[in-house]
Amino acid sequence: MEEEKAAFARRLRAALQDAGVEASAAVVEKRFNSRYSGTPVTVQAISGWLTGRYMPKLDKLRVLAEIARVDPQVLQFGGGGRIAEGRADWLPATLSARDKRVIDAYLNLTPKRRELVGELVTSLLDSGR
């Protein structure tokens, strides 16, 4: 079991690096909790995943895979399977690269900041009518 945890940690760190995400517990914690709908995960728990002390449960593994842009099964068991576009299934093909970066940045915000952005957008829409 210990080797399985260590192998998972190596895959997670490599996948994060390949996705351009710093494999730091603090960085991953912020991105993770902005996407995860359950109880927020601590920096210590994420550090445990990155160092091979712990294995995440399936619901958390799916969020990690989304952040790293890999298939959850690949992250858990190894093998190929990089996902080229993390949100390609619902983003319109007509969006520019800049718009996609803005949407990704929005999704990385805390729920409170997302709410503020939503209020700003609504205000801008209302004032333009």
LOGU-288568 format. One record per residue: residue in one letter; x negated, y negated, z of N, C-alpha, C in turn. Coordinates in pm, whole numbers, padded with zeros to 5 digits, always signed. Atoms other than C-alpha are relative to their C-alpha. Last residue first. Layout:
N
AXYZXYZXYZ
...
//
This chain:
129
R-00132-00011+00066+02948-04872-02134+00065-00133-00013
G+00014+00012+00145+02575-04899-02064+00132+00004-00074
S+00032+00139+00034+02620-04976-01693-00013-00020-00151
D-00114+00088-00028+02802-04646-01635-00027-00143-00041
L-00107-00031+00094+02532-04441-01807+00119-00094+00017
L+00042+00049+00132+02255-04613-01613+00107+00025-00106
S-00004+00145-00002+02439-04558-01286-00038-00060-00135
T-00142+00037+00002+02496-04192-01364+00016-00150-00004
V-00048-00028+00136+02126-04151-01449+00148-00038-00012
L+00058+00100+00090+02025-04321-01123+00052+00020-00142
E-00069+00127-00025+02265-04109-00916-00051-00109-00093
G-00136-00011+00053+02131-03792-01077+00079-00128+00019
V+00012+00013+00145+01774-03901-01008+00138+00008-00064
L+00029+00140+00030+01864-03955-00642-00011-00024-00151
E-00124+00074-00023+02025-03610-00620-00020-00148-00034
R-00086-00028+00116+01717-03454-00775+00131-00078+00011
R+00046+00087+00109+01512-03634-00509+00079+00026-00128
K-00034+00139-00033+01719-03474-00233-00040-00094-00113
P-00143+00024+00022+01699-03128-00396+00042-00146+00029
T-00078-00052-00112+01317-03152-00407+00148-00027-00028
L-00030+00092-00108+01173-03217-00751+00073+00072+00113
N+00099-00019-00107+01024-02938-00965+00022-00095+00117
L-00027-00127-00068+01336-02921-01182-00098+00030+00112
Y-00124+00015-00076+01295-03291-01265+00028+00128+00080
A+00036+00081-00117+00933-03231-01372+00122-00019+00090
D+00076-00087-00090+01048-02948-01601-00039-00076+00127
I-00096-00094-00059+01314-03176-01752-00072+00093+00098
V-00082+00077-00094+01057-03451-01807+00099+00092+00071
R+00083+00026-00119+00812-03204-01963+00079-00076+00106
K+00014-00127-00071+01086-03080-02199-00084-00018+00127
D-00127-00025-00069+01170-03439-02295-00006+00130+00080
R-00008+00093-00114+00801-03504-02371+00129+00024+00079
A+00087-00053-00104+00779-03192-02590+00006-00087+00124
S+00142+00025+00021+01076-03320-02787-00080+00064+00114
L+00068+00084-00100+01416-03160-02757-00147-00016-00034
T+00021+00136+00049+01571-03030-03081-00069-00091+00101
A+00124+00002+00079+01527-02664-02982-00033-00141-00048
P-00020+00014+00145+01792-02711-02715-00133-00011-00074
L+00039+00132+00048+01683-02584-02373+00023-00007-00151
W-00109+00097-00012+01885-02285-02253-00038-00140-00044
D-00131-00059+00022+01686-01972-02340+00113-00102+00012
A-00036+00005+00141+01363-02165-02382+00141+00051-00025
R-00141+00034+00004+01339-02225-02009+00054-00003-00143
G-00071-00041-00119+01006-02063-01927+00150-00023-00005
E-00075+00117-00047+00876-02095-02280+00085+00044+00117
A+00056+00121+00061+00603-01851-02385+00068-00127+00050
I-00116+00068+00055+00697-01576-02141-00049-00133-00053
R-00010+00143-00028+00387-01368-02085+00123-00056-00069
G-00135+00053-00010+00456-00995-02101+00010-00146+00038
G-00020+00124+00076+00158-00770-02076+00136-00059+00027
G-00029-00017+00142+00086-00513-01803+00016-00134-00067
G+00110+00018+00094+00105-00535-01425+00045+00024-00143
F+00067-00127+00032+00353-00390-01173-00121-00013-00093
Q-00003-00101-00104+00505-00683-00985-00088+00121-00030
L+00061+00054-00122+00405-00971-01209-00007+00107+00108
V+00143+00012+00028+00477-00767-01521-00072-00051+00125
Q+00056-00135-00005+00815-00665-01380-00150-00002-00024
P+00015-00047-00139+00898-01029-01304-00061+00139+00011
D-00110-00089-00033+00826-01130-01668-00019+00050+00143
V+00021-00140+00036+00580-01414-01678+00125+00079+00036
R-00044-00026+00137+00616-01791-01679-00040+00139-00049
A+00119-00046+00073+00415-01842-01358+00030+00031-00147
I+00103+00103-00015+00696-02050-01201-00123+00035-00085
E-00045+00117+00076+00960-01812-01337-00106-00110+00003
A+00018-00032+00141+00764-01511-01210+00044-00116-00088
L+00143+00007+00027+00742-01667-00864-00028+00026-00148
V+00032+00142+00001+01119-01720-00869-00148-00020-00029
R-00058+00059+00122+01179-01358-00967-00033-00148-00011
L+00085-00039+00111+00941-01235-00698+00051-00062-00130
K+00112+00094-00003+01141-01428-00438-00098+00028-00115
D-00055+00131+00033+01461-01242-00524-00111-00106-00004
L-00034+00015+00141+01266-00914-00539+00052-00139-00036
K-00119-00077+00036+01106-00941-00195+00039-00037-00144
P-00130+00067-00006+00757-01085-00178+00113+00097-00033
M-00066-00010+00131+00458-00862-00100+00134-00072+00013
Y-00143-00031+00008+00238-00956+00195+00042+00015-00146
R-00045-00048-00132-00130-00972+00294+00145+00047-00005
G-00024-00143-00005-00250-00989-00066+00037+00055+00137
T+00117-00069-00053-00413-01332-00057+00020+00152+00012
L+00118+00031+00081-00166-01516-00280-00126+00076+00045
W-00018-00060+00134+00136-01346-00125-00126-00019-00083
G+00004-00145-00015+00015-01424+00229+00018+00072-00133
S+00142-00032-00017-00053-01785+00131-00018+00152+00012
I+00057+00006+00135+00306-01798+00010-00149+00030+00003
A-00050-00116+00074+00426-01680+00350-00060+00002-00140
Q+00066-00120-00051+00202-01930+00530+00045+00125-00075
V+00132-00005+00063+00322-02217+00310-00073+00127+00045
T+00108+00078-00060+00672-02140+00434-00129+00013-00082
V+00111-00087-00034+00966-02022+00225-00115-00087+00050
P+00133+00038+00049+01287-02224+00220-00109+00093+00053
T+00072+00071-00105+01604-02029+00300-00140-00033-00050
G-00009-00056-00135+01772-01926-00023-00070-00089+00101
S-00125+00043-00063+01834-02122-00344+00017+00053+00142
Y-00060-00109-00077+01476-02105-00469+00123-00048+00075
R-00076-00091+00087+01378-02349-00742+00081+00103+00078
S-00086+00083+00084+01253-02652-00545+00088+00086-00091
N-00118+00043-00075+01128-02411-00278+00091-00092-00080
F-00086-00113-00036+00894-02237-00522+00129-00050+00066
R-00070-00045+00121+00749-02552-00676+00100+00110+00032
K-00085+00110+00047+00665-02701-00336+00080+00043-00123
E-00113+00016-00094+00539-02371-00196+00095-00109-00048
V-00100-00102+00033+00325-02307-00507+00122-00015+00090
V-00055+00031+00133+00138-02634-00460+00112+00097-00034
A-00078+00124-00010+00090-02584-00084+00065-00035-00133
A-00125-00025-00073-00015-02219-00121+00087-00124+00006
S+00011+00051-00136-00270-02309-00387+00134+00021+00069
A-00034-00112-00088-00293-02114-00711-00028-00037+00145
E+00105-00026-00097-00288-02435-00917+00046+00109+00097
V-00045+00032-00135-00030-02401-01193-00114+00035+00097
G+00044+00136-00032-00151-02416-01552+00045-00047+00137
A-00113+00092+00019+00055-02115-01660-00038-00144+00033
D-00034-00001+00142-00261-01904-01705+00113-00098-00032
Q+00109+00069+00071-00372-02005-01354+00032-00009-00149
L-00012+00143-00032-00036-01904-01209-00105-00080-00076
A-00117+00050+00073-00050-01570-01390+00020-00149+00026
A+00034+00009+00142-00404-01506-01265+00116-00058-00081
R+00096+00110+00017-00313-01588-00904-00036-00019-00147
L-00068+00127-00026-00003-01368-00919-00095-00117-00023
R-00088+00030+00114-00183-01077-01085+00068-00135+00018
R+00086+00031+00115-00464-01087-00826+00085-00037-00121
A+00057+00133-00024-00210-01107-00541-00089-00041-00117
F-00105+00099+00023-00018-00810-00684-00058-00141+00015
A-00018+00006+00145-00339-00606-00702+00108-00102-00036
A+00117+00071+00054-00416-00689-00338+00012-00015-00152
K-00013+00141-00038-00065-00589-00230-00113-00083-00060
E-00113+00052+00078-00087-00259-00421+00020-00149+00028
E+00052+00024+00135-00433-00195-00273+00110-00058-00090
E+00088+00118-00006-00287-00240+00078-00055-00033-00138
M-00083+00120+00000+00000+00000+00000-00087-00126+00000
//
